[in-house]
Amino acid sequence: MNADDALTMPVRGADERCISFGVDVGDYHLNRQQGETWLRVKGEKVLNVKEMPLTGQHNYSNALAALALADAAGLPRPAA
């Protein structure tokens, strides 16, 4: 679910396996530290956005969604 969009929030208690992504909050989120922006998964740095061929917060949000989906599908991280 997109933690930045309240309309995507599931009904409370409907599915405890829900994975969230968002710019500032969520299991998958962006983190800005010392002038750099990172894609993070539950606090772990995964990718510096400087390594992405696309720029812009909307593209970073899409990357977070894709990463969450790939992880949920069990794809190995390098393939994601």
mmCIF file of the N, C-alpha and C atoms, coordinates in Angstrom:
data_MODEL
# 
_entry.id   MODEL 
# 
loop_
_atom_site.group_PDB 
_atom_site.id 
_atom_site.type_symbol 
_atom_site.label_atom_id 
_atom_site.label_alt_id 
_atom_site.label_comp_id 
_atom_site.label_asym_id 
_atom_site.label_entity_id 
_atom_site.label_seq_id 
_atom_site.pdbx_PDB_ins_code 
_atom_site.Cartn_x 
_atom_site.Cartn_y 
_atom_site.Cartn_z 
_atom_site.occupancy 
_atom_site.B_iso_or_equiv 
_atom_site.pdbx_formal_charge 
_atom_site.auth_seq_id 
_atom_site.auth_comp_id 
_atom_site.auth_asym_id 
_atom_site.auth_atom_id 
_atom_site.pdbx_PDB_model_num 
ATOM 1   N N  . MET A 1 1  ? 0.826  -1.177  0.000   1.00 0.00 ? 1  MET A N  1 
ATOM 2   C CA . MET A 1 1  ? 0.000  0.000   0.000   1.00 0.00 ? 1  MET A CA 1 
ATOM 3   C C  . MET A 1 1  ? 0.873  1.243   0.000   1.00 0.00 ? 1  MET A C  1 
ATOM 4   N N  . ASN A 1 2  ? 0.370  2.279   -0.584  1.00 0.00 ? 2  ASN A N  1 
ATOM 5   C CA . ASN A 1 2  ? 1.095  3.547   -0.653  1.00 0.00 ? 2  ASN A CA 1 
ATOM 6   C C  . ASN A 1 2  ? 0.823  4.333   0.631   1.00 0.00 ? 2  ASN A C  1 
ATOM 7   N N  . ALA A 1 3  ? 1.825  4.429   1.487   1.00 0.00 ? 3  ALA A N  1 
ATOM 8   C CA . ALA A 1 3  ? 1.663  5.127   2.767   1.00 0.00 ? 3  ALA A CA 1 
ATOM 9   C C  . ALA A 1 3  ? 1.434  6.623   2.586   1.00 0.00 ? 3  ALA A C  1 
ATOM 10  N N  . ASP A 1 4  ? 1.692  7.143   1.389   1.00 0.00 ? 4  ASP A N  1 
ATOM 11  C CA . ASP A 1 4  ? 1.471  8.560   1.107   1.00 0.00 ? 4  ASP A CA 1 
ATOM 12  C C  . ASP A 1 4  ? 0.047  8.851   0.641   1.00 0.00 ? 4  ASP A C  1 
ATOM 13  N N  . ASP A 1 5  ? -0.763 7.807   0.433   1.00 0.00 ? 5  ASP A N  1 
ATOM 14  C CA . ASP A 1 5  ? -2.120 7.973   -0.082  1.00 0.00 ? 5  ASP A CA 1 
ATOM 15  C C  . ASP A 1 5  ? -3.104 7.241   0.829   1.00 0.00 ? 5  ASP A C  1 
ATOM 16  N N  . ALA A 1 6  ? -3.846 7.992   1.611   1.00 0.00 ? 6  ALA A N  1 
ATOM 17  C CA . ALA A 1 6  ? -4.777 7.399   2.577   1.00 0.00 ? 6  ALA A CA 1 
ATOM 18  C C  . ALA A 1 6  ? -5.822 6.507   1.914   1.00 0.00 ? 6  ALA A C  1 
ATOM 19  N N  . LEU A 1 7  ? -6.128 6.741   0.638   1.00 0.00 ? 7  LEU A N  1 
ATOM 20  C CA . LEU A 1 7  ? -7.130 5.927   -0.047  1.00 0.00 ? 7  LEU A CA 1 
ATOM 21  C C  . LEU A 1 7  ? -6.653 4.504   -0.298  1.00 0.00 ? 7  LEU A C  1 
ATOM 22  N N  . THR A 1 8  ? -5.350 4.257   -0.184  1.00 0.00 ? 8  THR A N  1 
ATOM 23  C CA . THR A 1 8  ? -4.843 2.896   -0.391  1.00 0.00 ? 8  THR A CA 1 
ATOM 24  C C  . THR A 1 8  ? -4.712 2.123   0.915   1.00 0.00 ? 8  THR A C  1 
ATOM 25  N N  . MET A 1 9  ? -5.043 2.755   2.029   1.00 0.00 ? 9  MET A N  1 
ATOM 26  C CA . MET A 1 9  ? -4.933 2.086   3.326   1.00 0.00 ? 9  MET A CA 1 
ATOM 27  C C  . MET A 1 9  ? -5.949 0.950   3.396   1.00 0.00 ? 9  MET A C  1 
ATOM 28  N N  . PRO A 1 10 ? -5.503 -0.225  3.810   1.00 0.00 ? 10 PRO A N  1 
ATOM 29  C CA . PRO A 1 10 ? -6.449 -1.341  3.928   1.00 0.00 ? 10 PRO A CA 1 
ATOM 30  C C  . PRO A 1 10 ? -7.365 -1.150  5.134   1.00 0.00 ? 10 PRO A C  1 
ATOM 31  N N  . VAL A 1 11 ? -8.460 -1.871  5.123   1.00 0.00 ? 11 VAL A N  1 
ATOM 32  C CA . VAL A 1 11 ? -9.352 -1.861  6.272   1.00 0.00 ? 11 VAL A CA 1 
ATOM 33  C C  . VAL A 1 11 ? -8.568 -2.431  7.447   1.00 0.00 ? 11 VAL A C  1 
ATOM 34  N N  . ARG A 1 12 ? -8.624 -1.765  8.558   1.00 0.00 ? 12 ARG A N  1 
ATOM 35  C CA . ARG A 1 12 ? -7.847 -2.174  9.742   1.00 0.00 ? 12 ARG A CA 1 
ATOM 36  C C  . ARG A 1 12 ? -8.111 -3.646  10.068  1.00 0.00 ? 12 ARG A C  1 
ATOM 37  N N  . GLY A 1 13 ? -7.023 -4.410  10.158  1.00 0.00 ? 13 GLY A N  1 
ATOM 38  C CA . GLY A 1 13 ? -7.107 -5.819  10.508  1.00 0.00 ? 13 GLY A CA 1 
ATOM 39  C C  . GLY A 1 13 ? -7.460 -6.738  9.354   1.00 0.00 ? 13 GLY A C  1 
ATOM 40  N N  . ALA A 1 14 ? -7.663 -6.184  8.156   1.00 0.00 ? 14 ALA A N  1 
ATOM 41  C CA . ALA A 1 14 ? -8.064 -7.008  7.017   1.00 0.00 ? 14 ALA A CA 1 
ATOM 42  C C  . ALA A 1 14 ? -6.956 -7.949  6.572   1.00 0.00 ? 14 ALA A C  1 
ATOM 43  N N  . ASP A 1 15 ? -5.728 -7.494  6.589   1.00 0.00 ? 15 ASP A N  1 
ATOM 44  C CA . ASP A 1 15 ? -4.614 -8.329  6.144   1.00 0.00 ? 15 ASP A CA 1 
ATOM 45  C C  . ASP A 1 15 ? -3.353 -7.858  6.835   1.00 0.00 ? 15 ASP A C  1 
ATOM 46  N N  . GLU A 1 16 ? -2.842 -8.660  7.708   1.00 0.00 ? 16 GLU A N  1 
ATOM 47  C CA . GLU A 1 16 ? -1.660 -8.255  8.457   1.00 0.00 ? 16 GLU A CA 1 
ATOM 48  C C  . GLU A 1 16 ? -0.379 -8.408  7.654   1.00 0.00 ? 16 GLU A C  1 
ATOM 49  N N  . ARG A 1 17 ? -0.464 -8.930  6.445   1.00 0.00 ? 17 ARG A N  1 
ATOM 50  C CA . ARG A 1 17 ? 0.718  -9.082  5.605   1.00 0.00 ? 17 ARG A CA 1 
ATOM 51  C C  . ARG A 1 17 ? 0.936  -7.863  4.716   1.00 0.00 ? 17 ARG A C  1 
ATOM 52  N N  . CYS A 1 18 ? 0.272  -6.806  4.985   1.00 0.00 ? 18 CYS A N  1 
ATOM 53  C CA . CYS A 1 18 ? 0.358  -5.591  4.186   1.00 0.00 ? 18 CYS A CA 1 
ATOM 54  C C  . CYS A 1 18 ? 1.773  -5.009  4.231   1.00 0.00 ? 18 CYS A C  1 
ATOM 55  N N  . ILE A 1 19 ? 2.289  -4.636  3.072   1.00 0.00 ? 19 ILE A N  1 
ATOM 56  C CA . ILE A 1 19 ? 3.603  -4.006  2.953   1.00 0.00 ? 19 ILE A CA 1 
ATOM 57  C C  . ILE A 1 19 ? 3.373  -2.576  2.498   1.00 0.00 ? 19 ILE A C  1 
ATOM 58  N N  . SER A 1 20 ? 4.028  -1.635  3.157   1.00 0.00 ? 20 SER A N  1 
ATOM 59  C CA . SER A 1 20 ? 3.823  -0.229  2.815   1.00 0.00 ? 20 SER A CA 1 
ATOM 60  C C  . SER A 1 20 ? 5.077  0.377   2.199   1.00 0.00 ? 20 SER A C  1 
ATOM 61  N N  . PHE A 1 21 ? 4.839  1.365   1.338   1.00 0.00 ? 21 PHE A N  1 
ATOM 62  C CA . PHE A 1 21 ? 5.935  2.153   0.780   1.00 0.00 ? 21 PHE A CA 1 
ATOM 63  C C  . PHE A 1 21 ? 5.501  3.600   0.771   1.00 0.00 ? 21 PHE A C  1 
ATOM 64  N N  . GLY A 1 22 ? 6.462  4.489   0.866   1.00 0.00 ? 22 GLY A N  1 
ATOM 65  C CA . GLY A 1 22 ? 6.139  5.903   0.846   1.00 0.00 ? 22 GLY A CA 1 
ATOM 66  C C  . GLY A 1 22 ? 7.395  6.751   0.853   1.00 0.00 ? 22 GLY A C  1 
ATOM 67  N N  . VAL A 1 23 ? 7.224  7.999   0.542   1.00 0.00 ? 23 VAL A N  1 
ATOM 68  C CA . VAL A 1 23 ? 8.366  8.903   0.469   1.00 0.00 ? 23 VAL A CA 1 
ATOM 69  C C  . VAL A 1 23 ? 9.021  9.060   1.835   1.00 0.00 ? 23 VAL A C  1 
ATOM 70  N N  . ASP A 1 24 ? 8.227  9.327   2.860   1.00 0.00 ? 24 ASP A N  1 
ATOM 71  C CA . ASP A 1 24 ? 8.798  9.562   4.189   1.00 0.00 ? 24 ASP A CA 1 
ATOM 72  C C  . ASP A 1 24 ? 8.519  8.448   5.188   1.00 0.00 ? 24 ASP A C  1 
ATOM 73  N N  . VAL A 1 25 ? 7.477  7.674   4.954   1.00 0.00 ? 25 VAL A N  1 
ATOM 74  C CA . VAL A 1 25 ? 7.110  6.605   5.883   1.00 0.00 ? 25 VAL A CA 1 
ATOM 75  C C  . VAL A 1 25 ? 6.800  5.335   5.108   1.00 0.00 ? 25 VAL A C  1 
ATOM 76  N N  . GLY A 1 26 ? 6.814  4.231   5.804   1.00 0.00 ? 26 GLY A N  1 
ATOM 77  C CA . GLY A 1 26 ? 6.495  2.947   5.202   1.00 0.00 ? 26 GLY A CA 1 
ATOM 78  C C  . GLY A 1 26 ? 7.628  1.961   5.409   1.00 0.00 ? 26 GLY A C  1 
ATOM 79  N N  . ASP A 1 27 ? 7.321  0.684   5.180   1.00 0.00 ? 27 ASP A N  1 
ATOM 80  C CA . ASP A 1 27 ? 8.360  -0.340  5.262   1.00 0.00 ? 27 ASP A CA 1 
ATOM 81  C C  . ASP A 1 27 ? 9.463  -0.045  4.247   1.00 0.00 ? 27 ASP A C  1 
ATOM 82  N N  . TYR A 1 28 ? 9.069  0.444   3.092   1.00 0.00 ? 28 TYR A N  1 
ATOM 83  C CA . TYR A 1 28 ? 9.976  0.851   2.013   1.00 0.00 ? 28 TYR A CA 1 
ATOM 84  C C  . TYR A 1 28 ? 9.832  2.364   1.900   1.00 0.00 ? 28 TYR A C  1 
ATOM 85  N N  . HIS A 1 29 ? 10.907 3.094   2.135   1.00 0.00 ? 29 HIS A N  1 
ATOM 86  C CA . HIS A 1 29 ? 10.801 4.560   2.173   1.00 0.00 ? 29 HIS A CA 1 
ATOM 87  C C  . HIS A 1 29 ? 12.105 5.214   1.730   1.00 0.00 ? 29 HIS A C  1 
ATOM 88  N N  . LEU A 1 30 ? 12.024 6.520   1.509   1.00 0.00 ? 30 LEU A N  1 
ATOM 89  C CA . LEU A 1 30 ? 13.219 7.306   1.199   1.00 0.00 ? 30 LEU A CA 1 
ATOM 90  C C  . LEU A 1 30 ? 13.814 7.829   2.494   1.00 0.00 ? 30 LEU A C  1 
ATOM 91  N N  . ASN A 1 31 ? 15.120 7.982   2.482   1.00 0.00 ? 31 ASN A N  1 
ATOM 92  C CA . ASN A 1 31 ? 15.806 8.545   3.640   1.00 0.00 ? 31 ASN A CA 1 
ATOM 93  C C  . ASN A 1 31 ? 16.864 9.504   3.136   1.00 0.00 ? 31 ASN A C  1 
ATOM 94  N N  . ARG A 1 32 ? 16.838 10.706  3.668   1.00 0.00 ? 32 ARG A N  1 
ATOM 95  C CA . ARG A 1 32 ? 17.829 11.718  3.283   1.00 0.00 ? 32 ARG A CA 1 
ATOM 96  C C  . ARG A 1 32 ? 18.813 11.885  4.428   1.00 0.00 ? 32 ARG A C  1 
ATOM 97  N N  . GLN A 1 33 ? 20.105 11.670  4.124   1.00 0.00 ? 33 GLN A N  1 
ATOM 98  C CA . GLN A 1 33 ? 21.161 11.812  5.124   1.00 0.00 ? 33 GLN A CA 1 
ATOM 99  C C  . GLN A 1 33 ? 22.362 12.469  4.485   1.00 0.00 ? 33 GLN A C  1 
ATOM 100 N N  . GLN A 1 34 ? 22.868 13.478  5.122   1.00 0.00 ? 34 GLN A N  1 
ATOM 101 C CA . GLN A 1 34 ? 24.098 14.139  4.698   1.00 0.00 ? 34 GLN A CA 1 
ATOM 102 C C  . GLN A 1 34 ? 24.109 14.441  3.198   1.00 0.00 ? 34 GLN A C  1 
ATOM 103 N N  . GLY A 1 35 ? 22.997 14.991  2.715   1.00 0.00 ? 35 GLY A N  1 
ATOM 104 C CA . GLY A 1 35 ? 22.905 15.405  1.327   1.00 0.00 ? 35 GLY A CA 1 
ATOM 105 C C  . GLY A 1 35 ? 22.669 14.289  0.329   1.00 0.00 ? 35 GLY A C  1 
ATOM 106 N N  . GLU A 1 36 ? 22.450 13.068  0.792   1.00 0.00 ? 36 GLU A N  1 
ATOM 107 C CA . GLU A 1 36 ? 22.191 11.948  -0.107  1.00 0.00 ? 36 GLU A CA 1 
ATOM 108 C C  . GLU A 1 36 ? 20.823 11.356  0.210   1.00 0.00 ? 36 GLU A C  1 
ATOM 109 N N  . THR A 1 37 ? 20.207 10.777  -0.811  1.00 0.00 ? 37 THR A N  1 
ATOM 110 C CA . THR A 1 37 ? 18.898 10.156  -0.649  1.00 0.00 ? 37 THR A CA 1 
ATOM 111 C C  . THR A 1 37 ? 19.023 8.672   -0.956  1.00 0.00 ? 37 THR A C  1 
ATOM 112 N N  . TRP A 1 38 ? 18.461 7.869   -0.070  1.00 0.00 ? 38 TRP A N  1 
ATOM 113 C CA . TRP A 1 38 ? 18.546 6.416   -0.182  1.00 0.00 ? 38 TRP A CA 1 
ATOM 114 C C  . TRP A 1 38 ? 17.164 5.787   -0.217  1.00 0.00 ? 38 TRP A C  1 
ATOM 115 N N  . LEU A 1 39 ? 17.030 4.695   -0.984  1.00 0.00 ? 39 LEU A N  1 
ATOM 116 C CA . LEU A 1 39 ? 15.885 3.815   -0.842  1.00 0.00 ? 39 LEU A CA 1 
ATOM 117 C C  . LEU A 1 39 ? 16.215 2.918   0.344   1.00 0.00 ? 39 LEU A C  1 
ATOM 118 N N  . ARG A 1 40 ? 15.265 2.801   1.272   1.00 0.00 ? 40 ARG A N  1 
ATOM 119 C CA . ARG A 1 40 ? 15.506 1.981   2.463   1.00 0.00 ? 40 ARG A CA 1 
ATOM 120 C C  . ARG A 1 40 ? 14.378 0.978   2.639   1.00 0.00 ? 40 ARG A C  1 
ATOM 121 N N  . VAL A 1 41 ? 14.753 -0.170  3.166   1.00 0.00 ? 41 VAL A N  1 
ATOM 122 C CA . VAL A 1 41 ? 13.786 -1.212  3.493   1.00 0.00 ? 41 VAL A CA 1 
ATOM 123 C C  . VAL A 1 41 ? 13.893 -1.481  4.981   1.00 0.00 ? 41 VAL A C  1 
ATOM 124 N N  . LYS A 1 42 ? 12.834 -1.127  5.700   1.00 0.00 ? 42 LYS A N  1 
ATOM 125 C CA . LYS A 1 42 ? 12.796 -1.310  7.156   1.00 0.00 ? 42 LYS A CA 1 
ATOM 126 C C  . LYS A 1 42 ? 14.071 -0.797  7.810   1.00 0.00 ? 42 LYS A C  1 
ATOM 127 N N  . GLY A 1 43 ? 14.522 0.371   7.363   1.00 0.00 ? 43 GLY A N  1 
ATOM 128 C CA . GLY A 1 43 ? 15.683 1.029   7.944   1.00 0.00 ? 43 GLY A CA 1 
ATOM 129 C C  . GLY A 1 43 ? 17.009 0.696   7.293   1.00 0.00 ? 43 GLY A C  1 
ATOM 130 N N  . GLU A 1 44 ? 17.071 -0.355  6.489   1.00 0.00 ? 44 GLU A N  1 
ATOM 131 C CA . GLU A 1 44 ? 18.317 -0.766  5.843   1.00 0.00 ? 44 GLU A CA 1 
ATOM 132 C C  . GLU A 1 44 ? 18.506 -0.024  4.519   1.00 0.00 ? 44 GLU A C  1 
ATOM 133 N N  . LYS A 1 45 ? 19.681 0.584   4.317   1.00 0.00 ? 45 LYS A N  1 
ATOM 134 C CA . LYS A 1 45 ? 19.976 1.236   3.042   1.00 0.00 ? 45 LYS A CA 1 
ATOM 135 C C  . LYS A 1 45 ? 20.056 0.176   1.948   1.00 0.00 ? 45 LYS A C  1 
ATOM 136 N N  . VAL A 1 46 ? 19.338 0.426   0.845   1.00 0.00 ? 46 VAL A N  1 
ATOM 137 C CA . VAL A 1 46 ? 19.328 -0.515  -0.265  1.00 0.00 ? 46 VAL A CA 1 
ATOM 138 C C  . VAL A 1 46 ? 19.986 0.079   -1.505  1.00 0.00 ? 46 VAL A C  1 
ATOM 139 N N  . LEU A 1 47 ? 19.650 1.337   -1.831  1.00 0.00 ? 47 LEU A N  1 
ATOM 140 C CA . LEU A 1 47 ? 20.167 1.938   -3.057  1.00 0.00 ? 47 LEU A CA 1 
ATOM 141 C C  . LEU A 1 47 ? 20.206 3.453   -2.920  1.00 0.00 ? 47 LEU A C  1 
ATOM 142 N N  . ASN A 1 48 ? 21.332 4.027   -3.285  1.00 0.00 ? 48 ASN A N  1 
ATOM 143 C CA . ASN A 1 48 ? 21.452 5.481   -3.352  1.00 0.00 ? 48 ASN A CA 1 
ATOM 144 C C  . ASN A 1 48 ? 20.779 5.920   -4.650  1.00 0.00 ? 48 ASN A C  1 
ATOM 145 N N  . VAL A 1 49 ? 19.902 6.911   -4.593  1.00 0.00 ? 49 VAL A N  1 
ATOM 146 C CA . VAL A 1 49 ? 19.170 7.318   -5.797  1.00 0.00 ? 49 VAL A CA 1 
ATOM 147 C C  . VAL A 1 49 ? 20.101 7.847   -6.883  1.00 0.00 ? 49 VAL A C  1 
ATOM 148 N N  . LYS A 1 50 ? 21.324 8.227   -6.530  1.00 0.00 ? 50 LYS A N  1 
ATOM 149 C CA . LYS A 1 50 ? 22.292 8.659   -7.545  1.00 0.00 ? 50 LYS A CA 1 
ATOM 150 C C  . LYS A 1 50 ? 22.598 7.538   -8.530  1.00 0.00 ? 50 LYS A C  1 
ATOM 151 N N  . GLU A 1 51 ? 22.375 6.283   -8.116  1.00 0.00 ? 51 GLU A N  1 
ATOM 152 C CA . GLU A 1 51 ? 22.637 5.132   -8.969  1.00 0.00 ? 51 GLU A CA 1 
ATOM 153 C C  . GLU A 1 51 ? 21.469 4.813   -9.899  1.00 0.00 ? 51 GLU A C  1 
ATOM 154 N N  . MET A 1 52 ? 20.361 5.519   -9.737  1.00 0.00 ? 52 MET A N  1 
ATOM 155 C CA . MET A 1 52 ? 19.188 5.272   -10.574 1.00 0.00 ? 52 MET A CA 1 
ATOM 156 C C  . MET A 1 52 ? 19.259 6.112   -11.847 1.00 0.00 ? 52 MET A C  1 
ATOM 157 N N  . PRO A 1 53 ? 18.847 5.551   -12.986 1.00 0.00 ? 53 PRO A N  1 
ATOM 158 C CA . PRO A 1 53 ? 18.862 6.326   -14.226 1.00 0.00 ? 53 PRO A CA 1 
ATOM 159 C C  . PRO A 1 53 ? 17.736 7.355   -14.306 1.00 0.00 ? 53 PRO A C  1 
ATOM 160 N N  . LEU A 1 54 ? 16.767 7.291   -13.397 1.00 0.00 ? 54 LEU A N  1 
ATOM 161 C CA . LEU A 1 54 ? 15.644 8.227   -13.364 1.00 0.00 ? 54 LEU A CA 1 
ATOM 162 C C  . LEU A 1 54 ? 15.784 9.147   -12.165 1.00 0.00 ? 54 LEU A C  1 
ATOM 163 N N  . THR A 1 55 ? 15.277 10.360  -12.304 1.00 0.00 ? 55 THR A N  1 
ATOM 164 C CA . THR A 1 55 ? 15.300 11.291  -11.183 1.00 0.00 ? 55 THR A CA 1 
ATOM 165 C C  . THR A 1 55 ? 13.874 11.717  -10.861 1.00 0.00 ? 55 THR A C  1 
ATOM 166 N N  . GLY A 1 56 ? 13.701 12.308  -9.724  1.00 0.00 ? 56 GLY A N  1 
ATOM 167 C CA . GLY A 1 56 ? 12.399 12.829  -9.322  1.00 0.00 ? 56 GLY A CA 1 
ATOM 168 C C  . GLY A 1 56 ? 11.752 11.957  -8.267  1.00 0.00 ? 56 GLY A C  1 
ATOM 169 N N  . GLN A 1 57 ? 11.137 12.619  -7.312  1.00 0.00 ? 57 GLN A N  1 
ATOM 170 C CA . GLN A 1 57 ? 10.533 11.920  -6.188  1.00 0.00 ? 57 GLN A CA 1 
ATOM 171 C C  . GLN A 1 57 ? 9.492  10.901  -6.631  1.00 0.00 ? 57 GLN A C  1 
ATOM 172 N N  . HIS A 1 58 ? 8.712  11.212  -7.680  1.00 0.00 ? 58 HIS A N  1 
ATOM 173 C CA . HIS A 1 58 ? 7.696  10.272  -8.157  1.00 0.00 ? 58 HIS A CA 1 
ATOM 174 C C  . HIS A 1 58 ? 8.339  8.994   -8.683  1.00 0.00 ? 58 HIS A C  1 
ATOM 175 N N  . ASN A 1 59 ? 9.499  9.109   -9.332  1.00 0.00 ? 59 ASN A N  1 
ATOM 176 C CA . ASN A 1 59 ? 10.206 7.923   -9.806  1.00 0.00 ? 59 ASN A CA 1 
ATOM 177 C C  . ASN A 1 59 ? 10.791 7.129   -8.646  1.00 0.00 ? 59 ASN A C  1 
ATOM 178 N N  . TYR A 1 60 ? 11.249 7.809   -7.618  1.00 0.00 ? 60 TYR A N  1 
ATOM 179 C CA . TYR A 1 60 ? 11.768 7.111   -6.440  1.00 0.00 ? 60 TYR A CA 1 
ATOM 180 C C  . TYR A 1 60 ? 10.637 6.348   -5.750  1.00 0.00 ? 60 TYR A C  1 
ATOM 181 N N  . SER A 1 61 ? 9.457  6.953   -5.694  1.00 0.00 ? 61 SER A N  1 
ATOM 182 C CA . SER A 1 61 ? 8.301  6.282   -5.105  1.00 0.00 ? 61 SER A CA 1 
ATOM 183 C C  . SER A 1 61 ? 7.931  5.044   -5.921  1.00 0.00 ? 61 SER A C  1 
ATOM 184 N N  . ASN A 1 62 ? 7.970  5.161   -7.244  1.00 0.00 ? 62 ASN A N  1 
ATOM 185 C CA . ASN A 1 62 ? 7.701  4.006   -8.107  1.00 0.00 ? 62 ASN A CA 1 
ATOM 186 C C  . ASN A 1 62 ? 8.734  2.910   -7.880  1.00 0.00 ? 62 ASN A C  1 
ATOM 187 N N  . ALA A 1 63 ? 9.995  3.295   -7.693  1.00 0.00 ? 63 ALA A N  1 
ATOM 188 C CA . ALA A 1 63 ? 11.052 2.314   -7.430  1.00 0.00 ? 63 ALA A CA 1 
ATOM 189 C C  . ALA A 1 63 ? 10.807 1.599   -6.103  1.00 0.00 ? 63 ALA A C  1 
ATOM 190 N N  . LEU A 1 64 ? 10.345 2.333   -5.097  1.00 0.00 ? 64 LEU A N  1 
ATOM 191 C CA . LEU A 1 64 ? 10.022 1.713   -3.812  1.00 0.00 ? 64 LEU A CA 1 
ATOM 192 C C  . LEU A 1 64 ? 8.900  0.691   -3.977  1.00 0.00 ? 64 LEU A C  1 
ATOM 193 N N  . ALA A 1 65 ? 7.878  1.042   -4.753  1.00 0.00 ? 65 ALA A N  1 
ATOM 194 C CA . ALA A 1 65 ? 6.764  0.125   -4.993  1.00 0.00 ? 65 ALA A CA 1 
ATOM 195 C C  . ALA A 1 65 ? 7.249  -1.122  -5.724  1.00 0.00 ? 65 ALA A C  1 
ATOM 196 N N  . ALA A 1 66 ? 8.099  -0.943  -6.735  1.00 0.00 ? 66 ALA A N  1 
ATOM 197 C CA . ALA A 1 66 ? 8.630  -2.080  -7.490  1.00 0.00 ? 66 ALA A CA 1 
ATOM 198 C C  . ALA A 1 66 ? 9.491  -2.972  -6.604  1.00 0.00 ? 66 ALA A C  1 
ATOM 199 N N  . LEU A 1 67 ? 10.295 -2.367  -5.759  1.00 0.00 ? 67 LEU A N  1 
ATOM 200 C CA . LEU A 1 67 ? 11.147 -3.129  -4.851  1.00 0.00 ? 67 LEU A CA 1 
ATOM 201 C C  . LEU A 1 67 ? 10.297 -3.922  -3.855  1.00 0.00 ? 67 LEU A C  1 
ATOM 202 N N  . ALA A 1 68 ? 9.256  -3.302  -3.323  1.00 0.00 ? 68 ALA A N  1 
ATOM 203 C CA . ALA A 1 68 ? 8.361  -3.994  -2.391  1.00 0.00 ? 68 ALA A CA 1 
ATOM 204 C C  . ALA A 1 68 ? 7.689  -5.180  -3.073  1.00 0.00 ? 68 ALA A C  1 
ATOM 205 N N  . LEU A 1 69 ? 7.232  -4.986  -4.300  1.00 0.00 ? 69 LEU A N  1 
ATOM 206 C CA . LEU A 1 69 ? 6.577  -6.061  -5.042  1.00 0.00 ? 69 LEU A CA 1 
ATOM 207 C C  . LEU A 1 69 ? 7.557  -7.192  -5.342  1.00 0.00 ? 69 LEU A C  1 
ATOM 208 N N  . ALA A 1 70 ? 8.773  -6.838  -5.767  1.00 0.00 ? 70 ALA A N  1 
ATOM 209 C CA . ALA A 1 70 ? 9.789  -7.853  -6.067  1.00 0.00 ? 70 ALA A CA 1 
ATOM 210 C C  . ALA A 1 70 ? 10.144 -8.656  -4.818  1.00 0.00 ? 70 ALA A C  1 
ATOM 211 N N  . ASP A 1 71 ? 10.299 -7.975  -3.693  1.00 0.00 ? 71 ASP A N  1 
ATOM 212 C CA . ASP A 1 71 ? 10.600 -8.677  -2.442  1.00 0.00 ? 71 ASP A CA 1 
ATOM 213 C C  . ASP A 1 71 ? 9.440  -9.591  -2.041  1.00 0.00 ? 71 ASP A C  1 
ATOM 214 N N  . ALA A 1 72 ? 8.209  -9.108  -2.182  1.00 0.00 ? 72 ALA A N  1 
ATOM 215 C CA . ALA A 1 72 ? 7.032  -9.910  -1.826  1.00 0.00 ? 72 ALA A CA 1 
ATOM 216 C C  . ALA A 1 72 ? 6.917  -11.147 -2.714  1.00 0.00 ? 72 ALA A C  1 
ATOM 217 N N  . ALA A 1 73 ? 7.367  -11.020 -3.963  1.00 0.00 ? 73 ALA A N  1 
ATOM 218 C CA . ALA A 1 73 ? 7.333  -12.146 -4.898  1.00 0.00 ? 73 ALA A CA 1 
ATOM 219 C C  . ALA A 1 73 ? 8.504  -13.097 -4.694  1.00 0.00 ? 73 ALA A C  1 
ATOM 220 N N  . GLY A 1 74 ? 9.444  -12.714 -3.831  1.00 0.00 ? 74 GLY A N  1 
ATOM 221 C CA . GLY A 1 74 ? 10.583 -13.575 -3.540  1.00 0.00 ? 74 GLY A CA 1 
ATOM 222 C C  . GLY A 1 74 ? 11.710 -13.501 -4.546  1.00 0.00 ? 74 GLY A C  1 
ATOM 223 N N  . LEU A 1 75 ? 11.723 -12.456 -5.372  1.00 0.00 ? 75 LEU A N  1 
ATOM 224 C CA . LEU A 1 75 ? 12.811 -12.306 -6.338  1.00 0.00 ? 75 LEU A CA 1 
ATOM 225 C C  . LEU A 1 75 ? 14.097 -11.959 -5.606  1.00 0.00 ? 75 LEU A C  1 
ATOM 226 N N  . PRO A 1 76 ? 15.219 -12.497 -6.068  1.00 0.00 ? 76 PRO A N  1 
ATOM 227 C CA . PRO A 1 76 ? 16.489 -12.129 -5.429  1.00 0.00 ? 76 PRO A CA 1 
ATOM 228 C C  . PRO A 1 76 ? 16.759 -10.644 -5.627  1.00 0.00 ? 76 PRO A C  1 
ATOM 229 N N  . ARG A 1 77 ? 17.300 -10.006 -4.636  1.00 0.00 ? 77 ARG A N  1 
ATOM 230 C CA . ARG A 1 77 ? 17.500 -8.555  -4.656  1.00 0.00 ? 77 ARG A CA 1 
ATOM 231 C C  . ARG A 1 77 ? 18.274 -8.072  -5.883  1.00 0.00 ? 77 ARG A C  1 
ATOM 232 N N  . PRO A 1 78 ? 19.371 -8.687  -6.315  1.00 0.00 ? 78 PRO A N  1 
ATOM 233 C CA . PRO A 1 78 ? 20.066 -8.165  -7.506  1.00 0.00 ? 78 PRO A CA 1 
ATOM 234 C C  . PRO A 1 78 ? 19.179 -8.135  -8.750  1.00 0.00 ? 78 PRO A C  1 
ATOM 235 N N  . ALA A 1 79 ? 18.199 -9.034  -8.838  1.00 0.00 ? 79 ALA A N  1 
ATOM 236 C CA . ALA A 1 79 ? 17.302 -9.055  -9.991  1.00 0.00 ? 79 ALA A CA 1 
ATOM 237 C C  . ALA A 1 79 ? 16.252 -7.970  -9.901  1.00 0.00 ? 79 ALA A C  1 
ATOM 238 N N  . ALA A 1 80 ? 15.997 -7.479  -8.696  1.00 0.00 ? 80 ALA A N  1 
ATOM 239 C CA . ALA A 1 80 ? 14.961 -6.463  -8.509  1.00 0.00 ? 80 ALA A CA 1 
ATOM 240 C C  . ALA A 1 80 ? 15.449 -5.157  -9.067  1.00 0.00 ? 80 ALA A C  1 
# 
